[in-house]
Amino acid sequence: MPKRAVNSFRDRVIGLRRVPANTLLPHPANWRRHPPAQNAALRGVLAEIGFADALIARETPAGLQLIDGHLRREVMGNQEVPVLVVDLDEAEAEQLLVTLDPLAAMASHDQEALLSLLESVRFQDKAVNDLLEALANDNYQSLTPMPPLHEPKPDPGPQIDRAAELQV
């Protein structure tokens, strides 16, 4: 039986640092916007669980520039946060910035497994419970509206035939 090829991927993580969140530079091309419900739910989860994930940043001459974790940076202020430092250049950072969340969003879910998990999970925070209720009702997207890729063009209103007006 032939051997199956094993993919070999580069490990781009060069370190883990703990730095004050407000010293991290937001990425100027960050395209994600965080609605108030997400902000409130994140604060609730952090209050009850704490940090269990790292932000992602790259070294620049000006300092550590975020690729992932902009809302956590905003919420945490001057508190220290864990940051995975990666050795990406600007073009690679933009590639990761534009694909990281959409790749995660592509995952499907098993509603039965989710409902079973939700039966065992309890939070005190209302915003987190609202999020979990929306998940249970398969209405998660209502909490995170996707902005249109292109701004809708304004309706020009009724069109007036100026040529007909001039033929009097």
C-alpha positions in Angstrom: 0.0 0.0 0.0 1.5 3.4 -1.0 2.3 5.8 1.8 0.0 8.7 2.1 1.6 12.1 1.7 1.7 14.1 4.8 1.3 17.8 4.5 4.1 19.8 6.0 3.2 23.3 7.1 5.4 26.0 8.4 5.0 27.0 12.1 4.8 30.8 12.0 4.4 31.2 15.8 7.6 32.6 17.2 6.5 33.3 20.7 4.0 34.0 23.4 4.1 37.3 25.2 1.9 38.9 27.8 1.5 42.6 27.1 -0.9 45.3 28.1 -3.7 45.2 25.6 -3.7 48.9 24.9 -0.1 48.7 23.7 -1.1 46.5 20.7 -1.5 48.4 17.5 -4.8 47.7 15.7 -4.4 46.6 12.1 -5.4 49.4 9.8 -7.1 47.0 7.4 -9.2 45.3 10.1 -12.6 44.8 8.5 -14.5 43.3 11.4 -16.9 45.5 13.3 -18.2 44.3 16.7 -21.8 45.0 17.6 -22.8 45.9 21.2 -24.2 42.4 21.8 -20.9 40.8 21.0 -19.0 43.3 23.2 -21.3 42.5 26.1 -21.1 38.7 25.6 -17.3 38.8 25.4 -17.2 40.8 28.7 -19.5 38.3 30.3 -17.4 35.3 29.2 -14.2 37.0 30.3 -15.8 37.9 33.7 -16.9 34.3 34.3 -14.1 32.3 32.7 -11.2 34.7 32.1 -8.7 34.4 29.2 -8.3 31.0 27.6 -7.2 32.1 24.1 -4.4 34.3 22.8 -4.6 37.3 20.5 -2.4 37.1 17.3 0.1 39.9 16.4 3.2 40.5 14.3 6.3 42.5 15.0 6.5 45.9 13.2 9.0 48.7 13.8 6.2 50.6 15.6 5.4 47.6 17.9 3.1 44.6 18.0 0.3 44.9 15.4 -2.8 42.9 15.8 -4.1 40.4 13.3 -6.7 38.8 15.5 -8.2 40.1 18.8 -9.3 43.6 18.2 -12.3 43.4 20.4 -10.4 41.7 23.2 -7.8 44.5 22.9 -10.6 47.1 23.3 -12.3 45.3 26.2 -9.1 44.7 28.2 -7.7 48.2 28.2 -4.3 48.3 30.0 -4.6 44.7 31.4 -2.1 42.2 30.2 -3.3 39.7 27.6 -1.6 36.6 26.0 -0.4 37.3 22.5 0.9 34.8 20.0 3.6 36.5 18.0 3.9 35.4 14.4 6.6 36.0 11.8 4.3 37.2 9.0 5.1 40.1 6.7 2.4 42.7 5.9 1.0 40.8 2.9 0.7 37.6 4.8 -0.8 39.4 7.8 -3.5 40.8 5.5 -4.1 37.3 4.1 -4.7 35.9 7.6 -6.7 38.9 8.6 -9.2 38.5 5.7 -9.5 34.7 6.0 -9.3 33.8 9.7 -12.9 34.6 10.8 -14.5 33.5 7.5 -12.7 30.1 7.8 -14.1 29.6 11.3 -17.6 30.7 10.1 -17.6 27.9 7.5 -17.8 25.2 10.2 -21.2 23.6 10.3 -22.8 22.6 13.6 -24.5 19.6 14.9 -27.7 21.0 16.5 -28.3 17.9 18.6 -24.8 18.0 20.1 -25.1 21.8 20.6 -28.4 21.4 22.5 -26.9 18.7 24.6 -23.9 20.9 25.5 -26.2 23.9 26.2 -28.1 21.8 28.7 -24.9 21.5 30.8 -23.6 25.1 30.5 -24.7 27.8 32.8 -23.7 31.5 32.9 -24.7 34.3 35.2 -24.3 37.0 32.6 -27.4 38.0 30.6 -25.6 38.9 27.4 -23.9 35.4 27.3 -27.3 33.8 28.1 -28.9 35.7 25.2 -26.2 34.4 22.9 -26.7 30.9 24.1 -30.5 31.2 23.7 -30.0 32.4 20.1 -27.7 29.4 19.5 -30.3 27.0 20.9 -33.0 28.5 18.7 -30.6 28.2 15.7 -30.9 32.0 15.4 -27.2 32.8 16.0 -26.9 34.9 12.8 -29.4 37.4 14.2 -26.8 38.4 16.8 -24.0 39.0 14.2 -25.4 40.7 11.2 -23.0 40.6 8.2 -22.6 44.0 6.7 -23.1 44.1 2.9 -20.0 43.7 0.8 -20.9 46.8 -1.1 -22.9 49.7 0.2 -26.4 49.8 -1.5 -26.8 52.6 -3.9 -29.5 55.2 -3.0 -32.8 54.9 -4.8 -32.8 57.7 -7.4 -36.6 58.0 -7.0 -39.0 58.4 -9.9 -37.2 59.1 -13.2 -38.4 62.1 -15.1 -38.3 62.1 -18.8 -36.9 65.6 -19.4 -37.1 65.2 -23.2 -40.8 64.8 -23.0 -41.1 67.9 -20.8 -39.2 70.0 -23.4 -41.5 69.0 -26.3 -44.4 71.3 -25.4 
